[in-house]
Amino acid sequence: MKAYRLHLFDCPGYSDSNGPLMIIANGYFHYRIFSKVKNLKFVLTFDGDYFETGKPFDKAANTITEFFNSFKDIAQIKKEIFAATSFLFTKI
């Protein structure tokens, strides 16, 4: 049996920042992780209330859009990023 090393990073959320300095710090943190780790898996977590009938989907849709747009060459790697991404909907 082969042992694997697993690292978990709780990254700052998109649109969860406290101004421009935090956005820059978050971007640098993402850059360092993405440039150092060979195989990444992403889990985007959403409050289940976003998807209740009658409530706007805009906030969740914006988070998903910002996540995918944060990759430099998204047009070329969209399929790989999507395959490495899981969406978790939770009721807190």
C-alpha positions in Angstrom: 0.0 0.0 0.0 1.4 3.4 -1.0 1.1 6.3 1.5 0.1 9.7 0.2 0.8 13.1 1.7 -2.2 15.2 1.8 -2.3 18.9 2.5 -5.5 20.9 3.1 -5.7 24.6 2.6 -8.7 26.7 3.6 -8.3 29.5 1.1 -10.1 32.8 1.5 -13.4 33.0 -0.3 -14.0 35.0 -3.4 -15.9 38.2 -2.5 -15.1 37.6 1.2 -12.3 40.2 1.4 -12.0 43.3 3.5 -10.7 45.7 0.8 -7.9 45.9 -1.7 -5.0 44.8 0.6 -6.8 41.6 1.5 -7.6 40.9 -2.2 -3.8 41.2 -3.0 -2.9 39.0 0.0 -5.4 36.4 -1.1 -4.2 36.5 -4.7 -0.6 36.0 -3.6 -1.6 33.1 -1.3 -3.4 31.4 -4.3 -0.4 32.0 -6.6 2.0 30.4 -4.1 -0.2 27.3 -3.7 -0.9 26.9 -7.4 2.7 27.3 -8.3 4.1 24.8 -5.7 1.5 22.0 -5.7 1.4 19.6 -8.7 -2.1 18.1 -8.2 -4.8 20.2 -6.8 -8.5 19.5 -6.0 -10.8 22.4 -5.3 -14.0 22.3 -3.1 -16.3 25.3 -3.5 -18.7 25.4 -0.6 -22.0 27.2 -0.7 -24.7 27.8 1.8 -27.8 25.8 0.8 -29.9 28.9 1.3 -28.5 30.2 -2.0 -30.5 27.7 -3.9 -33.9 27.9 -2.2 -36.8 28.7 -4.4 -37.4 32.4 -4.8 -33.9 33.4 -3.8 -31.4 34.9 -6.3 -28.6 32.6 -7.5 -26.4 35.7 -8.2 -24.1 35.4 -5.2 -23.2 31.7 -5.9 -23.0 32.3 -9.6 -20.6 35.2 -9.0 -18.4 33.1 -6.8 -18.2 30.3 -9.4 -17.4 32.9 -12.1 -14.7 34.6 -10.1 -13.2 31.2 -9.2 -12.8 30.1 -12.8 -11.7 33.6 -14.0 -8.9 33.6 -11.4 -6.9 31.2 -13.6 -4.6 32.8 -16.1 -5.3 30.6 -19.2 -8.8 29.4 -18.3 -9.8 29.0 -21.9 -7.1 26.3 -22.4 -7.5 24.6 -19.0 -11.2 25.0 -18.2 -11.8 21.2 -18.7 -9.0 20.2 -16.3 -10.0 22.8 -13.6 -13.7 21.7 -13.8 -12.6 18.1 -13.4 -10.6 19.0 -10.3 -13.5 21.0 -8.7 -16.2 19.8 -6.4 -19.2 21.8 -5.4 -20.5 21.3 -1.8 -23.9 22.7 -0.9 -24.5 22.7 2.8 -27.3 23.7 5.2 -25.6 25.4 8.1 
